[in-house]
Amino acid sequence: MKTRSTLILLSFTLMTALAGETKSPARPDPDLTAIMQVAREHKPEDTTTVQVERVAGMDLAYVRYCVRREGLDVVTAVLTLKKTSKGWEVESRAL
């Protein structure tokens, strides 16, 4: 029992030391925040946001919405966003 208590104490000490070395807390990605805001504005009724996918190397993002039918998630709409000088804007919407 003493060995177990010692291991737990050492584990907590190590976690405390690692937490102290963290330079800064995680910051939200401003692009992802803007994408999610545009996605909320264009969300079809009775759907949920399922997936947000950013295309690497391009200023494009896809947002997929789904609805649950007969126990399955069915994609009902896809929103394509493009980053412009004004911010993230809707390029196309497929229903």
Phi and psi restraints in degrees (value plus and minus 20) as a CYANA .aco file:
   2 LYS   PHI     -85.0   -45.0
   2 LYS   PSI     -58.3   -18.3
   3 THR   PHI     -84.9   -44.9
   3 THR   PSI     -61.1   -21.1
   4 ARG   PHI     -83.4   -43.4
   4 ARG   PSI     -64.2   -24.2
   5 SER   PHI     -83.4   -43.4
   5 SER   PSI     -59.0   -19.0
   6 THR   PHI     -84.8   -44.8
   6 THR   PSI     -62.0   -22.0
   7 LEU   PHI     -83.9   -43.9
   7 LEU   PSI     -61.1   -21.1
   8 ILE   PHI     -84.3   -44.3
   8 ILE   PSI     -63.6   -23.6
   9 LEU   PHI     -82.9   -42.9
   9 LEU   PSI     -62.5   -22.5
  10 LEU   PHI     -84.3   -44.3
  10 LEU   PSI     -58.6   -18.6
  11 SER   PHI     -83.1   -43.1
  11 SER   PSI     -65.0   -25.0
  12 PHE   PHI     -84.1   -44.1
  12 PHE   PSI     -58.5   -18.5
  13 THR   PHI     -83.4   -43.4
  13 THR   PSI     -63.0   -23.0
  14 LEU   PHI     -84.8   -44.8
  14 LEU   PSI     -63.6   -23.6
  15 MET   PHI     -83.1   -43.1
  15 MET   PSI     -58.8   -18.8
  16 THR   PHI     -85.1   -45.1
  16 THR   PSI     -60.9   -20.9
  17 ALA   PHI     -85.8   -45.8
  17 ALA   PSI     -61.6   -21.6
  18 LEU   PHI     -87.3   -47.3
  18 LEU   PSI     -58.1   -18.1
  19 ALA   PHI     -85.4   -45.4
  19 ALA   PSI     -54.5   -14.5
  20 GLY   PHI     -89.8   -49.8
  20 GLY   PSI     -44.6    -4.6
  21 GLU   PHI    -104.2   -64.2
  21 GLU   PSI     -30.7     9.3
  22 THR   PHI     -85.7   -45.7
  22 THR   PSI     106.1   146.1
  23 LYS   PHI     -91.7   -51.7
  23 LYS   PSI     -64.4   -24.4
  24 SER   PHI    -175.1  -135.1
  24 SER   PSI     135.8   175.8
  25 PRO   PHI     -89.3   -49.3
  25 PRO   PSI     140.3   180.3
  26 ALA   PHI     -83.5   -43.5
  26 ALA   PSI     117.8   157.8
  27 ARG   PHI    -130.1   -90.1
  27 ARG   PSI     120.6   160.6
  28 PRO   PHI     -88.4   -48.4
  28 PRO   PSI     126.6   166.6
  29 ASP   PHI     -92.0   -52.0
  29 ASP   PSI     101.5   141.5
  30 PRO   PHI     -83.5   -43.5
  30 PRO   PSI     -53.2   -13.2
  31 ASP   PHI     -85.9   -45.9
  31 ASP   PSI     -64.3   -24.3
  32 LEU   PHI     -84.7   -44.7
  32 LEU   PSI     -57.9   -17.9
  33 THR   PHI     -81.9   -41.9
  33 THR   PSI     -63.9   -23.9
  34 ALA   PHI     -86.5   -46.5
  34 ALA   PSI     -60.4   -20.4
  35 ILE   PHI     -81.4   -41.4
  35 ILE   PSI     -65.2   -25.2
  36 MET   PHI     -85.1   -45.1
  36 MET   PSI     -54.1   -14.1
  37 GLN   PHI     -87.3   -47.3
  37 GLN   PSI     -64.5   -24.5
  38 VAL   PHI     -84.1   -44.1
  38 VAL   PSI     -59.6   -19.6
  39 ALA   PHI     -82.4   -42.4
  39 ALA   PSI     -59.7   -19.7
  40 ARG   PHI     -85.1   -45.1
  40 ARG   PSI     -57.3   -17.3
  41 GLU   PHI     -86.8   -46.8
  41 GLU   PSI     -50.1   -10.1
  42 HIS   PHI    -128.4   -88.4
  42 HIS   PSI      -4.8    35.2
  43 LYS   PHI     -89.0   -49.0
  43 LYS   PSI     105.7   145.7
  44 PRO   PHI     -85.1   -45.1
  44 PRO   PSI     135.0   175.0
  45 GLU   PHI     -85.0   -45.0
  45 GLU   PSI     122.7   162.7
  46 ASP   PHI      43.4    83.4
  46 ASP   PSI       6.6    46.6
  47 THR   PHI    -140.8  -100.8
  47 THR   PSI     147.0   187.0
  48 THR   PHI    -143.1  -103.1
  48 THR   PSI     132.6   172.6
  49 THR   PHI     -98.1   -58.1
  49 THR   PSI     102.0   142.0
  50 VAL   PHI    -118.4   -78.4
  50 VAL   PSI     -67.6   -27.6
  51 GLN   PHI    -166.3  -126.3
  51 GLN   PSI     117.2   157.2
  52 VAL   PHI    -139.4   -99.4
  52 VAL   PSI     101.2   141.2
  53 GLU   PHI    -145.4  -105.4
  53 GLU   PSI     103.5   143.5
  54 ARG   PHI    -119.0   -79.0
  54 ARG   PSI     116.7   156.7
  55 VAL   PHI    -104.5   -64.5
  55 VAL   PSI     103.1   143.1
  56 ALA   PHI     -86.1   -46.1
  56 ALA   PSI     114.4   154.4
  57 GLY   PHI      62.3   102.3
  57 GLY   PSI     -25.8    14.2
  58 MET   PHI    -151.2  -111.2
  58 MET   PSI     136.1   176.1
  59 ASP   PHI    -112.7   -72.7
  59 ASP   PSI      37.4    77.4
  60 LEU   PHI    -144.3  -104.3
  60 LEU   PSI     130.3   170.3
  61 ALA   PHI    -164.4  -124.4
  61 ALA   PSI     125.2   165.2
  62 TYR   PHI    -136.8   -96.8
  62 TYR   PSI     114.6   154.6
  63 VAL   PHI    -140.1  -100.1
  63 VAL   PSI     104.0   144.0
  64 ARG   PHI    -128.3   -88.3
  64 ARG   PSI     115.6   155.6
  65 TYR   PHI    -134.0   -94.0
  65 TYR   PSI     127.3   167.3
  66 CYS   PHI    -159.6  -119.6
  66 CYS   PSI     145.5   185.5
  67 VAL   PHI    -151.7  -111.7
  67 VAL   PSI     129.1   169.1
  68 ARG   PHI    -113.3   -73.3
  68 ARG   PSI     101.6   141.6
  69 ARG   PHI    -150.7  -110.7
  69 ARG   PSI     106.0   146.0
  70 GLU   PHI      30.8    70.8
  70 GLU   PSI      20.3    60.3
  71 GLY   PHI      61.2   101.2
  71 GLY   PSI     -15.9    24.1
  72 LEU   PHI    -139.6   -99.6
  72 LEU   PSI     127.0   167.0
  73 ASP   PHI    -106.4   -66.4
  73 ASP   PSI     104.4   144.4
  74 VAL   PHI    -136.5   -96.5
  74 VAL   PSI     104.1   144.1
  75 VAL   PHI     -91.3   -51.3
  75 VAL   PSI     104.0   144.0
  76 THR   PHI    -130.3   -90.3
  76 THR   PSI     -40.5    -0.5
  77 ALA   PHI    -174.3  -134.3
  77 ALA   PSI     128.5   168.5
  78 VAL   PHI    -150.4  -110.4
  78 VAL   PSI     106.8   146.8
  79 LEU   PHI    -129.1   -89.1
  79 LEU   PSI     107.2   147.2
  80 THR   PHI    -124.1   -84.1
  80 THR   PSI     104.4   144.4
  81 LEU   PHI    -133.4   -93.4
  81 LEU   PSI     125.5   165.5
  82 LYS   PHI    -148.5  -108.5
  82 LYS   PSI     118.6   158.6
  83 LYS   PHI    -104.7   -64.7
  83 LYS   PSI     104.4   144.4
  84 THR   PHI    -140.6  -100.6
  84 THR   PSI    -196.9  -156.9
  85 SER   PHI     -86.5   -46.5
  85 SER   PSI     -41.0    -1.0
  86 LYS   PHI    -107.9   -67.9
  86 LYS   PSI     -31.2     8.8
  87 GLY   PHI     103.6   143.6
  87 GLY   PSI    -180.0  -140.0
  88 TRP   PHI    -102.6   -62.6
  88 TRP   PSI     105.4   145.4
  89 GLU   PHI    -148.8  -108.8
  89 GLU   PSI     133.7   173.7
  90 VAL   PHI     -92.5   -52.5
  90 VAL   PSI     105.5   145.5
  91 GLU   PHI    -115.8   -75.8
  91 GLU   PSI     -62.4   -22.4
  92 SER   PHI    -175.0  -135.0
  92 SER   PSI     142.7   182.7
  93 ARG   PHI    -161.5  -121.5
  93 ARG   PSI     103.1   143.1
  94 ALA   PHI    -132.8   -92.8
  94 ALA   PSI     107.7   147.7
